Amino acid sequence: MNGNQTKRGAQAKKRTTAAVALTCTLVLGACSNAAPETTTGGAKAPAAAERVTLKVEVFDRGNSPAGMTITDNYLTNYIQEHFGDPNNIDVEYVPVPRSEEVEKLNVLMASGSDVPDIVFTYDPNVFNRYAKQGGLTDVGPLSDQYGPNLKSFLGEDVLKYGRYEGTQYAIPAKRSIVGKYASFIRKDWLDQLNMEVPDTTEELYNALKAFKEQDPGQTGGQVIPLGMTIASAQYEPLIWSFIKPVTEEERYTLTQQLGANDYPVLLPGFKDALQFMNKLYNEGLMSKDFALDKDKKKLGEDVSSGKVGFYSEDDINPFYENGSYATLQKNVPGAVLLPVDAYSDSEGKHPKPMYAPNGMYIMIPKSSKRAAEAVKYLDWMATQDNLFKLQNGVEGENYVLEDGLPVVVENPTEEALNRLYNVGDMVIVSNGKQFGSMEQNLKARAMQMPRQFKAEVEAAQQIANTDVIPPVLLDRPIEAQTKYGTTLQDKFNEMIVKTTMAKPEQFESVYETMMKDYMASGGQAILDERTAVYKEMQSK
């Protein structure tokens, strides 16, 4: 029997013993809760007289390497050894299929007794429903007592996303990267035309017209000046640049949150954005079949084959290994794709949405008897040294340090690769790798990308974090958004497609028809409810 097998066997025995003790506690009430105090992570917490079990949900993606399971692997054993054993806790992981996350969680929550002590969801509507139904523990006092490192790591900007009507019912994970979008232009085309890199929407329009008329890429009439799809990364930077300055009241009441994103349908300037898209389309400056390209596949092909002059995208998307820029360079020697921030608003800024600073919602069910241990678990995980080791593995095998930051080892061993196969699902306090600041996070992210594109990645990240628009956070969830959100997302996309493709003289009538349909399909209900909630917030 090898060392790992011995260790796992010992842990299994401990868990069995703990399970018996726990059953005794729950069924017979025979075990005392009285216990001395221990200090962990800078806070005093009751240490169990008997070894206890902490149950933690974990996503099962069915991708465990040979010899490992989602409940028995490098990270589960590391956590048991460095957190569980010193605190007299057996950490038991409860697998939930990722594809059935919400359905399975609903079943567990309804069971009461079988639900893990730590559960989570990415869906804010699921979190809000559990909080409203009274199914969650108030983790505010617990995090004050047992989670000093956790609170310091997350900060108020993240923690506020876990509140329902003022009570801290969830610990939100912290997102490491909040920038979303950058835009890209064929610099070699600009050079051929002796044109400057555009810095305003007007300058961009002139460049697009020149691309169309002079075809500097010699595409034989197949040039696509502006690559467009019906995915948000392509149209959001354009649309938000037309939104006019608004008051706080307008921002809170007129914004419509559909799914995870804020939509500017009712904000002043939205109609102007659609009219500009209509102009681009009718002048042949935009992808003709953009409405059919929901997965961005056609856009990727057109960029890689050298037909597209300018487009917007998730910030570093073009620069991955064997990605669209690498393929473009192979197909078109001398092609240069330059990150730019061309869409400008009435104030000369370059506005674009950002991600909310939170990731998943981590919750402790009301039925849990291990709430203190659950917060201690999260607090231990959020401590910088623990977080670093969990996210990066073993130095020399998983990473090497460059300029104080870990860079993934080239050609790592299979053992090293398997060590961190599930890191994103185990280190639940963070969405992405954390290195102490956003600046360091971005620097580390750039260092993981292909070296030949380092300058482009850094520029794209800078653009994605410039003039960003934060999500609007209300005091309580908007029920109409939950009810109508999916329908309205489809209506929104339909509005973009039909107004963009309409004949110029038909734009007004198409826009009015689509907007009336949108408002009647739930848009008005969302507006009314957001207005009421804003008034409640002002009266507090």
C-alpha positions as a printed Julia matrix, in Angstrom:
540×3 Matrix{Float64}:
   0.0    0.0     0.0
   1.48   3.4    -1.01
   1.53   6.59    1.08
  -1.53   8.13   -0.61
  -3.57   4.98   -0.07
  -2.55   4.86    3.6
  -3.47   8.5     4.02
  -6.83   8.16    2.25
  -7.64   5.07    4.32
  -6.89   6.93    7.53
  -9.09   9.8     6.4
 -11.92   7.43    5.54
 -11.65   5.92    9.02
 -11.75   9.38   10.58
 -14.83  10.28    8.56
 -16.58   7.09    9.61
 -15.84   7.79   13.28
 -17.03  11.37   12.86
 -20.21  10.24   11.13
 -21.05   7.94   14.07
 -20.39  10.76   16.54
 -22.47  13.16   14.46
 -25.36  10.7    14.28
 -25.18  10.36   18.06
 -25.36  14.13   18.37
 -28.27  14.62   15.99
 -30.39  11.62   16.94
 -29.76  11.11   20.66
 -28.61  14.58   21.66
 -26.01  12.81   23.78
 -22.89  14.72   22.76
 -22.11  17.97   24.5
 -21.4   21.15   22.51
 -19.24  22.54   25.27
 -15.62  22.87   24.13
 -12.45  24.85   24.68
 -11.55  27.6    22.23
  -8.88  27.45   19.56
  -7.5   30.24   17.48
  -7.47  29.91   13.71
  -6.86  32.62   11.14
  -6.71  35.32   13.82
 -10.16  34.61   15.32
 -11.3   32.52   18.26
 -13.67  29.7    17.36
 -15.05  26.8    19.35
 -13.01  23.65   18.76
 -15.15  20.54   18.64
 -14.7   18.15   21.56
 -15.54  15.41   19.09
 -14.18  15.41   15.55
 -16.92  16.88   13.34
 -17.76  16.69    9.65
 -18.1   19.73    7.39
 -19.95  18.98    4.16
 -19.03  21.12    1.14
 -20.69  21.09   -2.27
 -18.37  20.55   -5.25
 -19.15  20.65   -8.97
 -18.64  17.32  -10.7
 -17.76  17.82  -14.37
 -16.9   14.16  -14.96
 -13.31  15.07  -15.8
 -11.32  13.5   -12.96
  -7.98  11.97  -14.05
  -7.36   8.25  -13.63
  -6.78   7.34   -9.99
  -8.67  10.38   -8.7
 -12.29  11.26   -8.05
 -13.92  14.62   -7.51
 -14.02  13.84   -3.76
 -10.53  12.31   -3.49
  -7.73  14.18   -5.25
  -4.71  16.38   -4.59
  -6.7   19.44   -3.53
  -9.2   17.6    -1.33
  -6.31  15.9     0.48
  -4.33  19.16    0.75
  -7.31  20.91    2.33
  -7.92  18.04    4.74
  -4.28  18.01    5.83
  -3.82  21.77    6.19
  -7.29  22.9     7.3
  -9.29  19.88    8.43
  -6.84  18.0    10.63
  -5.53  21.05   12.58
  -9.14  22.06   13.33
 -10.44  18.57   14.2
 -12.73  18.65   11.16
 -13.31  16.07    8.44
 -14.08  17.88    5.2
 -16.53  15.83    3.14
 -17.29  16.87   -0.45
 -20.76  16.38   -1.9
 -20.67  16.1    -5.71
 -23.24  18.02   -7.76
 -23.23  17.57  -11.56
 -22.33  20.97  -13.09
 -24.96  20.57  -15.8
 -27.69  19.97  -13.19
 -26.45  22.5   -10.64
 -29.67  24.36   -9.86
 -31.97  21.33  -10.05
 -29.76  19.26   -7.73
 -29.3   22.16   -5.32
 -33.07  22.65   -5.13
 -33.46  18.99   -4.15
 -30.72  19.23   -1.5
 -32.13  22.43   -0.03
 -35.62  20.94    0.12
 -34.31  17.87    1.97
 -33.06  19.91    4.92
 -31.02  17.11    6.47
 -29.0   16.03    3.4
 -27.96  19.5     2.27
 -24.23  20.32    2.59
 -23.05  22.97    5.05
 -21.63  25.01    2.16
 -23.56  25.34   -1.1
 -23.26  27.8    -3.97
 -24.74  29.04   -7.22
 -23.82  31.46   -9.99
 -27.47  32.42  -10.44
 -28.48  35.52   -8.43
 -32.13  34.6    -8.81
 -31.53  31.27   -7.04
 -29.72  33.04   -4.2
 -32.47  35.65   -3.86
 -35.17  32.96   -3.8
 -33.46  31.0    -1.0
 -32.91  34.2     0.99
 -36.52  35.31    0.55
 -37.79  31.89    1.65
 -35.72  32.07    4.86
 -33.56  29.09    3.93
 -30.15  30.68    4.54
 -27.99  31.51    7.56
 -27.18  35.15    8.25
 -23.4   34.99    7.79
 -22.78  38.61    8.83
 -22.12  37.99   12.54
 -20.29  34.74   11.76
 -17.91  36.42    9.31
 -17.3   39.19   11.86
 -16.3   36.56   14.43
 -14.59  33.86   12.37
 -13.8   35.47    9.02
 -11.4   38.43    9.39
  -9.2   37.26    6.5
 -12.26  36.52    4.39
 -13.75  39.99    4.93
 -10.43  41.68    4.24
  -9.94  39.65    1.05
 -13.41  40.33   -0.33
 -13.93  43.95    0.71
 -17.2   45.85    0.87
 -17.55  46.15   -2.94
 -17.83  42.37   -3.2
 -19.62  41.6     0.07
 -22.58  43.85   -0.78
 -23.54  41.48   -3.62
 -24.31  38.82   -1.01
 -26.94  40.85    0.84
 -30.68  40.44    0.61
 -32.63  43.4     1.96
 -29.61  44.41    4.03
 -28.79  40.99    5.54
 -25.6   39.11    4.54
 -27.06  35.8     3.39
 -24.2   34.87    1.04
 -20.43  35.17    0.81
 -19.8   36.22   -2.79
 -16.66  34.95   -4.49
 -14.26  37.64   -5.65
 -13.7   38.01   -9.39
 -10.02  38.52  -10.28
 -10.69  40.28  -13.6
 -13.55  42.77  -14.14
 -12.68  44.25  -17.55
 -14.7   42.84  -20.45
 -14.11  44.25  -23.9
 -11.51  45.72  -26.24
 -11.6   46.49  -29.96
  -9.09  45.59  -32.67
  -8.13  47.12  -36.02
  -5.95  46.06  -38.92
  -3.04  48.45  -38.41
  -1.41  47.31  -41.66
  -4.51  48.48  -43.55
  -4.35  51.89  -41.87
  -0.66  52.16  -42.8
  -1.39  51.37  -46.45
  -4.02  54.13  -46.49
  -1.8   56.58  -44.55
  -4.49  56.87  -41.87
  -4.04  57.42  -38.13
  -5.34  54.97  -35.56
  -8.94  56.12  -34.82
  -9.66  57.52  -31.36
 -13.29  58.59  -31.88
 -16.39  57.06  -33.41
 -16.23  59.58  -36.27
 -12.61  58.7   -37.05
 -13.55  55.01  -36.91
 -16.42  55.56  -39.36
 -14.04  57.26  -41.79
 -11.61  54.34  -41.51
 -14.4   51.81  -42.13
 -15.47  53.72  -45.25
 -11.89  53.75  -46.52
 -11.59  50.0   -45.9
 -14.77  49.44  -47.93
 -13.85  51.73  -50.82
 -10.15  50.93  -51.18
  -9.95  47.31  -49.94
  -6.36  47.58  -48.62
  -6.4   43.86  -47.78
  -7.04  43.0   -51.44
  -9.9   40.68  -50.52
 -11.42  40.82  -53.99
 -14.53  42.64  -52.81
 -15.05  40.42  -49.73
 -13.87  43.06  -47.25
 -15.87  43.37  -44.01
 -14.95  46.77  -42.55
 -16.75  46.09  -39.22
 -17.04  42.51  -37.98
 -20.34  42.11  -36.12
 -22.39  39.3   -34.54
 -25.46  39.11  -32.33
 -23.22  38.33  -29.32
 -22.77  41.03  -26.68
 -18.98  41.36  -27.05
 -19.45  42.76  -30.55
 -22.35  45.19  -30.09
 -22.06  46.35  -26.45
 -19.0   48.62  -26.86
 -20.73  50.35  -29.79
 -24.12  50.74  -28.09
 -22.86  51.96  -24.7
 -20.72  54.64  -26.36
 -23.93  56.35  -27.54
 -25.56  56.44  -24.09
 -25.78  60.02  -22.82
 -24.84  61.15  -19.29
 -27.65  60.29  -16.86
 -28.67  61.11  -13.32
 -28.46  58.56  -10.54
 -32.23  58.13  -10.68
 -32.18  57.46  -14.43
 -29.32  54.97  -14.06
 -31.16  53.02  -11.34
 -34.64  53.11  -12.87
 -34.1   53.01  -16.65
 -31.44  50.28  -16.73
 -32.89  46.81  -17.34
 -31.0   43.79  -15.99
 -31.7   40.75  -18.14
 -29.84  37.68  -16.92
 -26.42  38.76  -15.66
 -26.06  41.89  -17.82
 -27.42  45.45  -17.66
 -29.16  46.55  -20.85
 -29.5   50.24  -21.83
 -32.78  49.84  -23.74
 -34.48  52.78  -22.03
 -31.43  54.98  -21.46
 -31.09  58.17  -23.54
 -28.92  57.5   -26.59
 -29.94  53.88  -27.17
 -32.01  54.76  -30.22
 -29.06  56.74  -31.64
 -26.86  53.64  -31.29
 -29.34  51.53  -33.26
 -29.58  54.22  -35.93
 -25.78  54.24  -36.28
 -25.8   50.45  -36.7
 -28.53  50.87  -39.33
 -26.33  53.37  -41.17
 -23.3   51.06  -41.07
 -25.33  48.1   -42.32
 -27.02  49.94  -45.18
 -23.69  51.37  -46.33
 -22.19  47.89  -46.51
 -19.74  48.52  -43.67
 -20.9   45.67  -41.38
 -21.02  41.88  -41.54
 -23.99  41.14  -43.81
 -25.12  37.99  -41.97
 -24.34  39.15  -38.42
 -27.82  38.13  -37.21
 -27.05  34.45  -37.89
 -23.7   34.46  -36.06
 -24.78  33.73  -32.49
 -21.66  31.75  -31.52
 -19.16  34.13  -33.2
 -17.84  31.26  -35.34
 -18.27  33.12  -38.65
 -16.62  36.24  -37.21
 -13.63  34.16  -36.11
 -13.3   32.69  -39.6
 -13.55  36.11  -41.26
 -10.95  37.64  -38.92
  -8.56  34.72  -39.4
  -8.88  34.8   -43.2
  -8.07  38.52  -43.35
 -11.45  39.94  -44.36
 -12.28  41.98  -41.22
 -10.87  45.48  -40.68
 -12.21  46.24  -37.19
 -14.2   44.43  -34.5
 -14.81  44.27  -30.75
 -14.27  41.16  -28.64
 -13.62  39.82  -25.13
 -10.4   41.61  -24.3
  -7.67  39.0   -24.83
  -9.68  36.56  -26.95
  -7.69  37.02  -30.21
  -4.34  36.24  -28.57
  -4.68  32.69  -27.3
  -2.4   29.92  -28.57
  -3.5   29.08  -32.13
  -6.24  31.72  -31.81
  -7.59  34.11  -34.4
  -4.54  36.42  -34.51
  -2.02  33.58  -34.78
  -4.12  32.06  -37.58
  -4.42  35.45  -39.3
  -0.64  35.86  -39.28
  -0.25  32.45  -40.93
  -2.89  33.18  -43.55
  -1.89  36.78  -44.24
   1.84  37.44  -43.73
   2.39  40.98  -42.47
  -1.09  41.36  -40.97
  -1.1   43.46  -37.78
  -4.06  43.42  -35.37
  -3.84  46.4   -33.02
  -5.94  46.84  -29.83
  -7.81  50.17  -29.99
 -10.41  52.09  -27.98
 -12.24  53.84  -30.82
 -15.89  54.14  -29.78
 -16.28  57.49  -28.01
 -19.2   59.16  -26.2
 -20.35  62.77  -26.02
 -17.74  63.51  -23.33
 -14.83  62.0   -25.28
 -14.67  58.93  -23.06
 -14.7   55.28  -24.18
 -17.41  53.68  -22.0
 -17.97  49.93  -21.87
 -19.55  47.57  -19.32
 -17.51  45.72  -16.72
 -18.2   42.47  -14.92
 -19.72  42.64  -11.47
 -16.86  42.18   -8.95
 -18.45  39.02   -7.57
 -18.49  35.47   -8.87
 -20.61  32.73   -7.32
 -22.84  33.1    -4.28
 -21.58  30.9    -1.41
 -24.33  30.07    1.08
 -24.79  28.25    4.39
 -28.25  26.65    4.67
 -30.3   27.59    7.74
 -30.4   23.9     8.7
 -26.59  23.63    8.98
 -25.14  22.95   12.42
 -21.63  23.69   11.17
 -22.0   27.34   10.2
 -19.0   28.45   12.28
 -16.8   25.73   10.76
 -18.05  26.71    7.29
 -16.93  30.31    7.75
 -13.6   29.14    9.19
 -13.13  27.01    6.06
 -13.71  30.02    3.77
 -11.54  32.24    5.97
  -8.66  29.75    5.79
  -9.03  29.53    2.02
  -8.99  33.32    1.62
  -5.72  33.73    3.52
  -3.16  34.79    0.94
  -0.58  32.03    1.45
  -3.24  29.3     1.42
  -4.96  30.82   -1.6
  -1.68  31.01   -3.53
  -0.75  27.39   -2.84
  -4.22  26.11   -3.7
  -4.4   28.04   -6.97
  -0.85  27.5    -8.21
   0.29  24.11   -6.94
   3.94  23.21   -6.35
   6.79  25.54   -7.31
   9.09  24.01   -9.91
   6.45  21.47  -10.93
   3.37  23.57  -11.64
   4.93  27.02  -11.86
   8.11  29.07  -11.71
   8.32  32.58  -10.33
   9.04  35.44  -12.73
   9.1   38.97  -11.39
   7.42  37.65   -8.24
   4.51  36.08  -10.11
   3.89  32.41  -10.97
   4.17  31.37  -14.6
   2.94  27.93  -15.62
   5.76  25.47  -16.29
   6.14  24.54  -19.95
   5.51  20.84  -20.62
   4.5   19.95  -17.04
   4.36  16.32  -15.95
   1.04  14.5   -15.97
   1.14  14.45  -12.17
   1.53  18.23  -12.07
  -1.31  18.74  -14.55
  -3.63  16.42  -12.62
  -2.83  18.22   -9.38
  -4.85  21.28  -10.37
  -7.44  19.89  -12.79
 -10.31  21.02  -10.53
  -8.78  24.16   -9.02
 -11.53  26.47  -10.29
 -14.2   24.4    -8.58
 -12.35  23.88   -5.3
 -11.11  27.4    -4.57
 -14.61  28.81   -4.33
 -13.75  32.15   -2.68
 -12.21  33.38   -5.92
 -13.29  33.5    -9.54
  -9.85  33.47  -11.19
  -6.35  33.69   -9.75
  -5.64  36.37   -7.15
  -2.28  38.07   -6.61
  -3.09  40.9    -4.22
  -4.33  43.62   -6.57
  -6.07  44.08   -9.92
  -2.8   45.37  -11.38
  -0.98  42.2   -10.33
  -3.86  40.0   -11.49
  -3.71  41.55  -14.97
   0.06  41.31  -15.08
  -0.03  37.63  -14.13
  -2.78  36.95  -16.69
  -0.7   38.56  -19.45
   2.3   36.43  -18.47
   0.26  33.26  -19.09
  -0.47  34.24  -22.7
   1.79  33.5   -25.72
   4.95  35.57  -25.35
   4.81  37.02  -28.86
   1.51  38.76  -28.03
   2.48  40.11  -24.6
   2.32  43.79  -25.64
  -1.04  43.33  -27.38
  -2.53  41.51  -24.37
  -1.39  44.26  -22.0
  -2.88  46.93  -24.28
  -6.18  45.05  -24.63
  -6.45  44.63  -20.85
  -5.8   48.33  -20.36
  -8.61  49.18  -22.79
 -11.02  46.73  -21.12
 -10.48  48.49  -17.77
 -10.77  52.07  -19.07
 -13.98  54.11  -18.57
 -15.85  51.02  -17.37
 -19.52  51.13  -16.38
 -20.25  49.19  -13.16
 -23.46  47.16  -12.85
 -26.37  48.81  -11.06
 -27.04  47.13   -7.7
 -30.44  47.65   -6.09
 -31.36  46.95   -2.45
 -33.51  43.98   -3.39
 -34.06  41.79   -6.45
 -36.47  42.88   -9.17
 -39.01  40.08   -9.53
 -40.14  41.27  -12.97
 -36.58  40.82  -14.26
 -36.61  37.22  -13.09
 -40.04  36.65  -14.64
 -39.48  38.32  -18.01
 -35.69  38.31  -18.4
 -35.32  35.42  -20.85
 -38.17  36.63  -23.06
 -36.81  40.18  -23.1
 -33.28  39.07  -24.01
 -34.76  37.52  -27.14
 -36.8   40.68  -27.79
 -33.67  42.8   -27.34
 -31.7   40.77  -29.89
 -34.65  40.89  -32.27
 -34.78  44.68  -31.89
 -31.09  45.01  -32.75
 -31.42  42.77  -35.81
 -34.58  44.31  -37.25
 -33.66  47.95  -36.66
 -30.15  47.41  -38.04
 -31.35  45.64  -41.19
 -34.31  47.93  -41.89
 -34.22  50.3   -44.87
 -33.17  53.77  -43.62
 -36.61  55.22  -44.33
 -38.26  52.4   -42.34
 -36.03  52.7   -39.26
 -38.41  54.89  -37.24
 -41.45  52.7   -37.71
 -39.52  49.46  -37.05
 -37.96  50.94  -33.91
 -41.31  52.13  -32.55
 -42.97  48.76  -33.22
 -40.13  46.79  -31.58
 -39.99  49.09  -28.54
 -43.74  48.82  -27.96
 -43.47  45.04  -28.14
 -40.52  45.05  -25.72
 -42.33  47.21  -23.16
 -45.53  45.17  -23.41
 -43.57  41.91  -22.96
 -42.24  42.87  -19.53
 -40.12  45.98  -20.06
 -42.77  48.24  -18.52
 -43.18  45.93  -15.52
 -39.42  46.05  -14.89
 -39.41  49.86  -15.21
 -42.3   50.21  -12.74
 -40.71  47.89  -10.17
 -37.25  49.45  -10.42
 -38.81  52.9    -9.98
 -40.63  51.73   -6.85
 -37.49  50.15   -5.38
 -35.44  53.29   -6.07
 -38.04  55.38   -4.2
 -37.82  52.93   -1.28
 -34.03  53.32   -1.26
 -34.32  57.11   -1.19
 -36.75  57.06    1.72
 -34.45  55.01    3.98
